[in-house]
């Protein structure tokens, strides 16, 4: 078998792997951690992920009756809040490429009684199976860095937005607060994998998490990618000193 050329490869954390292989490797990671995903989110962020998501929800612009797509929606915490924003006459589509995460989200929302205005779809962000100009808002929280072709995913998100609609990308980013980076590196590469091993039983999954964050485009690079995908009025807000950033872009 011929060796892959560099342009046939992509990053999986700090590794270089054939592009078709990344999706399967990411799926293995999330299959492994799905059962403890929510607990780990609380522990590794000290609960801050709830505040980051709450901030994102303040920027959706959603009103009752609107339609929203929550990509990489996983266990459904963001979708639950979005369902409240659009109300009984609106619609939330919770989409995730990973079946184990999607079933976890379905179970959680069913237990919470949030089912009447939520639809669950297994979908690839790079080729969304939805009509163009369907949604008023598209959200993706902590999922874009796991996508093989981020440019394709952003273009697909832009395509399914209605004119006037907006996309929100909440993702780990590059610390900007003075002195934060060394502490963040220490926590990411020493504490997170150990925590993942102790709680989720998978050290390597959380080592990948730390590495994937470092390989993700920084704030300005992601802004430029969104603009190339056709989004307008793209802007971002740094949260927790830049550890996380919320990018927002519109389709007009």
C-alpha positions in Angstrom: 0.0 0.0 0.0 1.5 3.4 -0.9 2.3 5.7 1.9 0.0 8.7 2.5 1.2 12.1 1.1 1.2 15.0 3.6 -2.0 16.4 2.1 -3.7 13.0 2.6 -3.0 13.3 6.3 -4.5 15.3 9.2 -3.9 15.7 12.9 -5.2 13.4 15.6 -3.9 15.2 18.6 -0.2 15.5 17.9 -0.2 12.4 15.6 -0.5 12.6 11.8 -2.9 10.0 10.5 -4.5 9.3 7.1 -7.5 11.7 6.7 -10.1 8.8 6.4 -8.8 7.4 9.7 -9.4 10.4 11.9 -13.2 10.0 12.2 -12.9 6.4 13.3 -10.2 7.3 15.9 -12.4 10.2 17.3 -15.4 7.8 17.4 -13.4 5.4 19.5 -12.5 8.2 22.0 -16.1 9.2 22.5 -17.4 5.6 22.6 -15.0 5.1 25.4 -15.9 8.2 27.5 -19.7 8.6 26.7 -20.9 7.1 30.0 -18.8 9.5 32.1 -18.7 12.4 29.7 -20.9 14.8 31.8 -19.1 14.0 35.0 -15.7 14.5 33.4 -16.8 17.9 32.0 -17.8 19.1 35.5 -14.6 17.8 37.1 -12.1 18.9 34.5 -13.5 22.4 34.1 -14.5 22.9 37.7 -18.0 23.4 36.5 -17.0 26.3 34.2 -18.3 24.6 31.1 -21.8 25.4 32.4 -21.0 29.1 32.5 -19.4 29.0 29.0 -22.5 27.4 27.6 -24.8 29.8 29.4 -22.8 32.7 27.8 -23.3 31.1 24.3 -27.0 30.7 24.9 -27.2 34.5 25.5 -26.0 35.0 21.9 -28.4 32.7 20.0 -31.0 35.3 19.2 -33.6 32.6 19.3 -37.3 33.3 19.8 -40.3 30.9 20.2 -41.1 29.1 17.0 -37.6 29.2 15.5 -35.5 26.2 14.4 -32.0 25.5 15.7 -29.4 22.9 14.9 -27.1 21.8 17.7 -24.1 20.1 16.1 -21.9 17.7 18.1 -24.7 18.0 20.6 -23.5 14.9 22.5 -25.3 14.4 25.8 -27.8 17.2 25.2 -27.1 19.8 27.8 -27.1 22.7 25.3 -30.0 21.2 23.4 -32.1 21.2 26.5 -31.6 24.9 27.0 -32.2 25.6 23.3 -35.5 23.7 23.5 -36.6 26.1 26.2 -35.7 29.1 24.0 -37.6 28.0 21.0 -40.6 26.7 22.9 -43.3 24.2 22.0 -43.7 25.7 18.5 -40.0 25.7 17.7 -37.7 22.8 16.8 -34.2 21.7 18.0 -32.3 19.2 16.0 -29.6 17.6 18.1 -27.0 16.1 15.7 -23.9 14.1 16.5 -21.7 11.8 14.4 -21.2 9.5 17.3 -24.1 7.0 18.0 -23.1 6.4 21.7 -23.1 10.1 22.5 -26.4 10.7 20.6 -28.1 7.9 22.5 -26.8 9.3 25.8 -28.3 12.7 24.8 -31.6 11.1 23.8 -31.8 9.2 27.2 -31.0 12.4 29.2 -33.5 14.6 27.4 -36.2 11.8 27.6 -35.6 11.5 31.3 -36.0 15.3 31.6 -39.2 15.3 29.6 -37.7 17.3 26.8 -38.7 15.4 23.7 -41.7 17.1 22.0 -39.7 19.7 20.2 -36.3 17.9 19.9 -35.2 15.7 17.0 -32.2 13.4 17.1 -30.1 12.9 14.0 -26.8 11.1 13.5 -25.0 13.3 11.1 -21.5 14.3 9.8 -20.9 18.1 10.3 -18.9 18.1 7.0 -22.0 17.1 4.9 -25.1 18.0 6.8 -28.2 16.1 5.6 -30.5 19.1 5.9 -32.1 21.5 3.3 -30.4 24.8 2.7 -31.6 27.8 4.6 -33.5 25.7 7.1 -32.2 26.9 10.5 -32.3 30.2 12.4 -29.2 29.3 14.4 -26.5 26.6 14.3 -24.5 25.9 17.4 -21.5 23.6 17.9 -19.9 23.4 21.4 -16.5 21.8 21.9 -16.9 19.7 18.7 -15.3 21.6 15.8 -11.8 20.6 16.8 -12.7 16.9 16.3 -13.9 17.4 12.8 -11.4 16.3 10.1 -12.3 19.0 7.5 -13.2 22.1 9.5 -13.6 24.2 6.4 -16.1 21.8 5.0 -18.0 21.8 8.3 -18.2 25.6 8.5 -19.4 25.8 4.9 -22.0 23.2 5.6 -23.2 25.1 8.6 -23.4 28.3 6.6 -25.4 26.5 3.9 -28.2 25.3 6.3 -28.6 28.8 7.9 -31.5 31.0 6.9 -30.6 34.6 5.7 -30.1 36.5 8.9 -29.3 33.4 10.8 -26.2 33.0 12.9 -23.7 30.3 13.8 -22.1 30.0 17.2 -18.9 28.1 17.7 -17.9 27.5 21.3 -14.5 25.9 21.5 -11.3 25.6 23.5 -8.9 28.2 22.2 -5.5 29.9 22.9 -5.0 31.6 26.3 -4.3 35.3 26.1 -4.1 36.2 29.8 -0.5 36.9 30.9 1.1 33.9 32.6 -1.8 31.6 32.0 -0.3 29.4 29.3 2.3 27.5 31.4 -0.3 26.7 34.1 -2.8 25.6 31.5 -0.2 23.4 29.9 0.7 21.8 33.2 -3.0 21.1 34.0 -3.8 19.9 30.5 -0.9 17.4 30.1 -0.5 16.2 33.7 -3.8 16.5 35.5 -6.3 15.9 32.7 -5.0 12.5 31.6 -4.7 11.3 35.2 -8.2 12.4 35.9 -9.5 10.7 32.8 -7.8 7.5 33.8 -9.2 7.6 37.4 -12.8 8.6 36.5 -13.4 7.6 32.9 -10.9 4.7 32.8 -9.2 6.1 29.7 -6.0 8.1 30.1 -5.4 8.3 26.3 -8.8 9.9 25.5 -8.0 12.9 27.7 -4.4 13.1 26.5 -6.0 13.4 23.0 -8.3 16.1 24.4 -5.3 18.2 25.5 -3.5 17.6 22.2 -6.5 18.4 20.0 -6.9 21.7 21.8 -3.3 22.7 21.0 -3.9 21.8 17.3 -7.1 23.8 16.9 -6.9 27.1 15.1 -6.5 30.1 17.5 -9.1 32.9 17.7 -8.0 34.9 14.7 -7.4 31.9 12.5 -10.9 30.5 13.2 -12.4 33.9 12.5 -10.7 33.9 9.1 -11.9 30.4 8.4 -15.5 31.4 9.2 -15.2 34.4 6.8 -13.9 32.1 4.1 -16.9 29.9 4.6 -19.2 32.8 3.8 -20.0 34.1 7.3 -20.3 37.8 7.8 -19.8 40.1 10.8 -17.7 37.4 12.4 -16.5 38.2 15.9 -15.4 36.3 19.0 -15.4 36.7 22.8 -12.6 35.2 24.9 -13.7 33.4 28.0 -11.6 32.4 31.0 -8.6 34.3 29.7 -8.9 32.7 26.2 -9.0 29.1 27.3 -12.4 29.1 25.6 -13.7 31.4 22.9 -17.2 31.9 21.4 -17.1 32.8 17.7 -20.3 34.2 16.1 -21.0 34.7 12.4 -24.1 35.6 10.4 -25.5 34.6 7.0 -27.1 37.4 5.1 
